[in-house]
Amino acid sequence: MSDQPKTLRELIALGAAYLDKRQIPDTRVACELLAARLFKCGRLELYRHLDAAPEARVVDALRRGLQRVAQGEPVQYVLGQWAFRNLTLKVDRRALIPRPETEQLVDLVLRSPRVQGVVKPLVVDVGTGTGCIILSLAAELREGVFVGLDISPEAVALAQENAALTGLAERVLFAESDGCGEFDPASVDVLVSNPPYIPSHVVDGLAPHIRDHEPRLALDGGPDGLAVYRALLLDATMVLKAGGVLFLEIGADQGVALRDLLDEYGFANVEIHQDYAGRDRFATGVQSV
Ligand SMILES: C[S@@+](CC[C@H](N)C(=O)[O-])C[C@H]1O[C@@H](n2cnc3c(N)ncnc32)[C@H](O)[C@@H]1O
């Protein structure tokens, strides 16, 4: 991107053309997001600045950001922050970029009569990543004890930074853990997880901006994509109270497998729920004993 743009509109068009040549997806959106960050406004408010002449420092900063995106880095990591429900979270390569479907997982938890019926529930999020799920639950549920766990110390550190940034550090505890088997038996009211669920051979074929930049630990669910679910269900049967609820995000083609697994591990009221695109995306069940 070498030309000197006269307006922000021109700068964005040049940036998009630069990315188009490098086969980057959603180039216009990426440029607008970067520009919005520099103008400290929302992407939809950018139109107010489109005819302004961008200062040299803005052109330089956008150029640097575009170079990173052109090399395949997700625009969210370049921005360094991303919105999830009502929170703005720090995002970087220590953890998965929160996806919009996961906002619906939080909705499922919040709307559950079983969750609403518990006073001060112990809520545990396994594989917390940025902390997006458990921080949102702490922010949106009035009462409770909230714990986010991750096998990755880097993710735990990022989640703790996000707790501080969102003013929730006093309400959410984060810890490094493989699964959640260390809770006392029958002590947890709500277990929620968006674990890695992509089969290993599929991870290898993912788009480079995902495969080469987001942590493999956040994506790879083992040979059939179900390895972390199996371990998690075993832990869940130990630590959930009778009547405690499990909420899982799942791959679009894993509805049947997850229903079978939840049945196999003795969960009651097993349900598979769809996302807004109509694909199987969540599995829920209730601890029966
Ligand atoms: C798909 S990411 C989800 C991150 C975040 N909850 C979200 O929804 O954006 C899965 C997370 O699970 C963590 N993880 C993988 N295996 C785990 C295990 N056995 N125990 C705990 N966390 C695990 C990864 O480090 C990663 O942060």
The ligand as an SDF file (V2000), in Angstrom:
LIG
                    3D

 27 29  0  0  0  0  0  0  0  0999 V2000
  -12.3010  -23.6570   21.9730 C   0  0  0  0  0  0  0  0  0  0  0  0
  -11.3040  -22.8510   23.1990 S   0  0  0  0  0  0  0  0  0  0  0  0
  -12.5710  -21.9380   24.0590 C   0  0  0  0  0  0  0  0  0  0  0  0
  -12.0800  -20.7130   24.7440 C   0  0  0  0  0  0  0  0  0  0  0  0
  -13.2110  -19.8610   25.3360 C   0  0  0  0  0  0  0  0  0  0  0  0
  -13.9590  -20.5790   26.3470 N   0  0  0  0  0  0  0  0  0  0  0  0
  -14.1590  -19.4040   24.2350 C   0  0  0  0  0  0  0  0  0  0  0  0
  -15.2900  -19.9190   24.1820 O   0  0  0  0  0  0  0  0  0  0  0  0
  -13.7620  -18.5510   23.4190 O   0  0  0  0  0  0  0  0  0  0  0  0
  -10.9440  -24.2020   24.2630 C   0  0  0  0  0  0  0  0  0  0  0  0
  -10.0820  -23.8870   25.4730 C   0  0  0  0  0  0  0  0  0  0  0  0
   -9.9600  -25.1100   26.2180 O   0  0  0  0  0  0  0  0  0  0  0  0
   -8.6430  -25.2170   26.7440 C   0  0  0  0  0  0  0  0  0  0  0  0
   -8.4180  -26.6420   27.0030 N   0  0  0  0  0  0  0  0  0  0  0  0
   -8.0840  -27.6240   26.1330 C   0  0  0  0  0  0  0  0  0  0  0  0
   -8.0040  -28.8050   26.7500 N   0  0  0  0  0  0  0  0  0  0  0  0
   -8.3190  -28.5770   28.0560 C   0  0  0  0  0  0  0  0  0  0  0  0
   -8.4110  -29.4000   29.2120 C   0  0  0  0  0  0  0  0  0  0  0  0
   -8.1740  -30.7080   29.1540 N   0  0  0  0  0  0  0  0  0  0  0  0
   -8.7340  -28.8370   30.3920 N   0  0  0  0  0  0  0  0  0  0  0  0
   -8.9660  -27.4890   30.4770 C   0  0  0  0  0  0  0  0  0  0  0  0
   -8.8950  -26.6590   29.4130 N   0  0  0  0  0  0  0  0  0  0  0  0
   -8.5830  -27.1960   28.2250 C   0  0  0  0  0  0  0  0  0  0  0  0
   -7.7730  -24.5810   25.6860 C   0  0  0  0  0  0  0  0  0  0  0  0
   -6.5390  -24.1620   26.2180 O   0  0  0  0  0  0  0  0  0  0  0  0
   -8.6680  -23.4450   25.2020 C   0  0  0  0  0  0  0  0  0  0  0  0
   -8.3950  -22.2530   25.9130 O   0  0  0  0  0  0  0  0  0  0  0  0
  1  2  1  0
  2  3  1  0
  2 10  1  0
  3  4  1  0
  4  5  1  0
  5  6  1  0
  5  7  1  0
  7  8  2  0
  7  9  1  0
 10 11  1  0
 11 12  1  0
 11 26  1  0
 12 13  1  0
 13 14  1  0
 13 24  1  0
 14 15  1  0
 14 23  1  0
 15 16  2  0
 16 17  1  0
 17 18  1  0
 17 23  2  0
 18 19  1  0
 18 20  2  0
 20 21  1  0
 21 22  2  0
 22 23  1  0
 24 25  1  0
 24 26  1  0
 26 27  1  0
M  CHG  2   2   1   9  -1
M  END
$$$$
